């Protein structure tokens, strides 16, 4: 069964931007959006749907995609 545990959520628009079965895939999506718009890291979130908690993306990963 391919269950989607991790959700990328945009607080600004209140939309889900993707559902993923791995945290790595959710982080890739998050970082693609932040790479396109560095201000997006202020309103995008990754949620663990099983635990009902927001997960934090490593600030160094965010810096790496915004340091252009």
N, C-alpha and C positions, 0 to 999 in steps of 0.2 A: 504494500500500500504506500503510495507516494503522498504523504501528508505535508502540508505547508505549515510549518511551525513558526517561522519568522516573518514578520510583516514590516515593510517600510511604509511609514505613515507620514503624511505632510500635515502638520498642525495648521498651517496657513490656509490651505484649501479644504482641509478635513477629508482628504482622499487617501485611500490606500494606493501606493504606487507599485506595489508588488507583494506577492506572497511566495516564500521560499522554504524549501525543506532543510537548507543548511544556513548557518550563520554566515559562512564565507560568501555565499551567493547574495545574501541580503546586504552585506557590506559592500560588495562590488556594485550593486545597484545604487546604494547610498552614495558611494564615492563617485560614480558617474554623474549623478545629479550635482554634487558639490563641485566637481571639476568643471562642469558647465556654468555653474553659478555659485561662486564661493559664499555668498550670503545664505545659501540654502542650508548650511549646517546649523543655522539658528532655528530652523523650523522643521527639519526632517528628523525622524526618530526611527529606531529599529525596536520592535517589540517582540518578546518571546511570548507567543500565544499560550504555550503550556503553563508557564509560570506567571503570566500576567504582569510582567515587568518590562520596563524600558531598559534597553542595553546601550552602553556607551561605546562609541567608536573611538579607537585609539587616536588621540590628537596628532600623533606623528603621521598616521596614514592620511588624515585630513590635510595636514600641512603639505604632504608630498604631492597631493593633487591640486592644491591651490597655489603652489609656489612657482607659478609660471610668469 
